[in-house]
Amino acid sequence: MFSEIKEGTTKIIVPEQLKRSMFYNPKMELCRDIDVASVSAFATALPSRQQPIYIDALAGSGVRGVRIANEVGMCVHINDRSTPAYELIKRNIALNSLEERACAYNENANILILQTRYEMVDLDPFGSPVPFLDAACKSVRRLLLVTATDTAPLCGAHTGGMRKYGAKPLNTDYHTEMATRVLLGAVTRDLCKYDKAIQPLLSYSTAHFIRIIARVERGAKRADACMNRLGFIAHCFACGNRCVCSDMLDLKRECTVCGAKVRIAGPLYLHAIKENAFCEQVHDELGKRELGKKSEAMKIVDTCIHELDIPYYFEHHAICKVLKIPPPPIASLIDALRSAGFHASRTHFSDVAVKTDARIDAIKDILMRL
C-alpha cells in the first residue's frame, strides 16, 4: 500500500510501511530541505551555459532526486538497484511531471556513477558510504554530497573506524564532531587519489546521521595541499585537555595540563568544515522556500555560520559535573571566555557545548568563578 505526501513543494508517493527495498525515511526531511537549498546555492554560481547533471545514486523512493529536479530545476539521474524502488522512482517522476528533467535508473550504483563524469554526486546510503565512495570520488567534477549513518564506528563507540575509514576515532564528549572529521578525512584521501581536492562547504551532524556537502577542485597541487589539512587530536581522558597536530610524531604523549598519558585520534580533517559565504547563501535559500523543516534547517545553518573553526568542543555540563557545580547558562560562559581574551562560540553539534581556544584548565577556572 502507498500514500501520497508532500515535501517542500514536491509530491511523493511512499510505501505506508517502511521497506528497505523502497526506502523512505521521514526523519531525513530536514537533511533534504538543506540539500535543496545547498544545491540551489551551488548551482547559481555555475556558468549559465552549463547544464550540470546531479545523480542521486542510492535513491530508495527517489524523494531527494525528485525534489532537486522539481524545486531546483536541475537535470537529475535517480538510481536504485532495487526494482521495486526503481518503479516507485518512475511513479514519483511522473507524479511531478518531470519526465524531461529526471531519469530513473535501475543499476549498480558504482557502475552507473563510473559511466559518466557527473558534476554533482550524492551518496545517501543505508549505513556506510564507503562501498561507493571511491567511484563517487573518481566520477565527481564539482560537488560531492555524502551521508553516513553508521556513526558508531565513526565516533569510536564501536570498532571499525580504522577498518572502514582509515582512522582511529576516540569516544569523547565531542564524538559527533570527531565522526564528521573522520568521514571528511576519508573523503579527502579518496579524492586525492584522483588528483582532486575537497573544500567543505557545509558539514553537520544531527540526530543519527552525518552530512557533508563539499566543492571538488582538480589539480595535483591542490590535492597535496588538501592532504596537509589532515592531522591528529591528542585527548587526555584524565582532565579533558585536548590539542591538535598535523604530524603525530610531534604530539606530546603526556598531557600538558595534568601530565597523564594522552590518547591519539586520527588522521582526520582539522581545517574548517564549512565555508561561511556559502552557508549564508544556503540560509537565504532556506528563508525564501516552502519547506517542512524550515526553522530547524535555518537554525542549524545559522549556528554553523557563527561556529568557530576549531576541531573539537567542550560539553560544559560534563565539566561542571566534574567540578560539582551547577552549570551556568552557556551564553554566560561564552561571554566570560571572550572577556578573558579567548575566542568562543556555540556549536550546532550540541546545545550544551562551547567551542573555544581556551585550555581545559582555563575553562574550569572561569566556570568556578561564574
N, C-alpha and C positions, 0 to 999 in steps of 0.2 A: 504494500500500500504506500501511496505517495501523497504528499501535501504540497501546496504552493505557499511559499513565504516571500518576504521582501527584505533584502539587504541593500542599504543605500537607496538607489533608485532602480535597482535590478530585481526582477522576479526570478525566483529559483524554485525548481521542483526538487524536493528532498525526500528520502525514504522516511516514513514515520517511525520506524525502528532503525537505530543506527546500525549500519552494516559496514564491515571492513571493506567489502568489495565496491561499495558506493559511498565512501566515507564523506560525511558532512559533520563538522564539529562546530556547533553554535557558539562555543566558548571562544573560538578564534575570530569572531566577527570584529572584535577590537583590532586585532592584527590586520585583518583585511581592510578595515577603514583606513588605517595608517598606510597600508600598501597603496591604496587608490590615490591618496594624497601624495605619497612619495613618488610613485611612478609618474604621476602628472607633473609634479615639480621638476623631475629629472627630464622628462620629455620636452618641456617647454624650452629648455636650454639647448636642445639639439638643433642643428641647421634645418630649416624648413623643407629643404629639398630631400631630406632623408625620410624614408619610410621604415622605421625600425620595427622589428618583429620581437615580440615578447613571448616566451614559452613558459607555460605552467606545466612542468614536466611530470608532476605526480599529483594529478588534479582531483582525484576522487569524484565528487559530484560535479566538479568544474566551476564551483562558485567563484573562486578567486579570478580565474582567467576570464570568465564571462563578465564579471564586474569590471575588470580592466578594459575589456573591449567596449562595454556599454558606457561606463562612467568616465573613462579617459579618452576613448575613441581611438584606441590603438589596434593594430593588426596583431592578433594573438594566435598561437598554437596551443591547444589544450589537450593534454595527453594523459591517459591512464591505461595500464596494461590489462586491467580487469575489463572484460567485455561488457558486463552489466553497467559498470561505471561509464564506459565509452558511449553506450546507448543513452545513458542519462545525460551526459555532456551534450550530445546532439540535441536532445529534447530541450535543454536549457538554452542552447544557442538559438534554436527555432523560436522558443517562447519569447525571446527578446529581439527577434528579427535581426539577428547578427550574422546571417549566413555569408555576407560579403566581407565581413571583418574577422570572423573567427572560424578556425578549422579544428575539427576534432580528430584525434589520433588514438589508435589502439596498439601501441608499440612498447617495446622495451625502452625505458626512459634513456638509458645510456646510449643505445644505438641511435635513437631519434636525435638526441642532443648533438651527437657527433656528426650527423649527416649534414648539418647546417651550422654556420658560424652565426649564432644568434646575438643580436645587440643586447638583449636582456634575457637572463636565465633565472628562473625562480625554482628553488628546491624547497618544497614543504612536505617532507616525508612523514610517515607514521613511525617516529623513532629517530634514528640517527641519519644524518645526511651523508655520512662517509661513503657508502657504496656508490653514490652518484657524484661525489664532489670532484673527482679527477676529470670526468667527462665534462662537467659544467665549466670547470676552470679552463679546459682546453678550448671549449666552444665559445665562451662568452667574449664579447667585444667591449661592452660599455658598462653594464650594470648587472651585478650579481646579488641575488636575494636568497638568503639561506635561513631555514628554521631548524632548530634542534629541540626535540622534546625529551631526549634521553639525558636529562640534567644530572642524574645521579653520578655517572662516571665523569661527567664534565666538571662537577664541583667537588669531587673527591669523596662523596658519600658512599659510593661503591667502587670496586676496582674496574679497570677498563680504560681509564684516561690515557695511559701510555699506549696501550694496545690499539685503541681506536683513533686517538687524536695526536699521538706522538708527544705527549706532555704529561707531566706529573702534577695533578692538582692537589690542593690541600683543603680539607673540610674546615674552613674558617668561618668567622662571623660574616665575612664578605664573600661567601661562596658563590653567590649568583653573579657577581662581577668577575670573579675568577673563572667561572664557567664560560662567560661571554668572551673573555680574553683568551682562554684556551682554544675555543672554537675559532676565533679570529686568527690565532696563530696557525692553526691547521689550514685554514683557507689561504693565508698568506703563503705558506710553504707550497701548497698545491699550485697556486697561480704562478709563483716564481719559477716553477719547473718549465713553464711555457713563456718565460721572459715577460711576465705580466706582473704589475704591481697593484696592490689594493689601497684604496683610500676610503676608509669607513665614513659613511655619510650619516647613518643613524643606526645605532646598535642599542638594543634594550632587552630587558627580561621582565616578564610579568607572569603571574600565575605559574603555569607549568612549562613554559617554553622560552627559548632564546631566539631573537630575530636579528639578523644582520642585513643591512642594506648598504652596499658599497660600490663605489665607482671603480672601474677597472681601467688601467692605463698600460700601454705597451712600452717595452724597451728594457733591455738587459740592465742598463744603469739604474733605471727606476726600480727594477726588481731587486737589485743588490741593495739599494738604499732602503727599500722596504724591509728586507731581511734584518737590517740593523735596528729596526723597531721592536724586534723580539728580545726578550730577556727573562729575568727571573725575579721572584719575590722571596725574600727571606722572612719567615714568620716565627716569632717567639710565642709558644703556647704558654709559657710561664707568666709573662707580664702583658702580652698583647702587642708588643712592639713589632713593627714591620718596616722593611726597606726594599728598594729595588736596585737592580744592577743589570747591565747589558751582558756581562760576562760572568758566569758562575764562578770562575777562578778568582775573581776579585771580591767575591762575597765573603764577609767575615762569618765564621761558623759559630761565633759566640755573640749573644745579644749585647748591643752597645748600651742598653739600659740596665739590665739585671745580671748579665753575664751567663745566662743559661744557654744551652745549645739550641740553635735555631734549626728549622726545617725549611727545605727549599722547594718552591713550586715553579714549574715552567718546563720548557720555554713557552712563553705566552706573549701576547701583544701588549706592549707597555705604553704606546703613544695614544693620542686622542682617538676615541671610538665613535666620534660623531663630528660633523662639520657644522658649526653654528649657523652659517649663512643658509645652508641647505635646510636645516631644521626650522629656521624661521620661515622659509618658503613653504615647507610642509605644514607648519602651524597655520599659515594664511590659507592654504588649500583646505585644510580641515574646517576652518571657520566659515567658509563660504559654501560648503557642501551639505547635502541632506544625508546624514549618517546616523545609524542607530546608536553608536558608541562615541558620539562626537565629544562629549565633555571629558570622558575618560581618556580618549586619544589626545585631546588638546593638553590635558594636564601632564601626561607622560612626556610629550614633545616639549612643552614649555619647561618642565623640570630639566630635561636633557640640555636645553639651550643654556641654562644657567649653572649647570653642573660642572665642577672643576675637573680638569683632565688629569686626575690622579688615579692610579690603577687599584685603589682599594678604598674602603670607607670604614668608619668606626660606629658600631652599634652602641649608642650612648646609654641605653637601658642596661645592656650587659655590663658596661664599665661601672655604672652606678650600683649594680648588684654586687660586684666585687668590692666596691668601696663602702657598701652598706649604707647608702644614702638614697633618698628619693630622687628620681630623675627629674631635672628641671625641664621646662619647655625647650624644645630643640632650637627654637628661634633665639632663646636667651643664650644657649651655648654657642651658637654661631656668632652672635653679637660679641660675646666675651672673647672668643677666639680672634675675631677681627680686631677688637680693641687691644689685644695683646700683640698685634703685629703679624698674625698668621692669616693665611687665606682659608676660607671656609665656605661651604655651600651645602645645600640639601643634595640628595641623590634619589633618582627615580627607583633605584634598586630596593630601597627600604624607607618606610615612613619614619622610622625611629633611628636613622643613621645620619652621620655627617661626614662629608669629605673635607679633609684638611691636611695641610703640610706640617702640622704640629706633631711632635712625637707623643707617644702614649703617656709619658711622664708629665708633659706639659698639659695634656688634656685632663689627666687626673687632678692635677693641681688646680686647674681652672674650675673643674666640677666641684671640688671640695670647697671652693670659695663662693660658689653661686648660692 
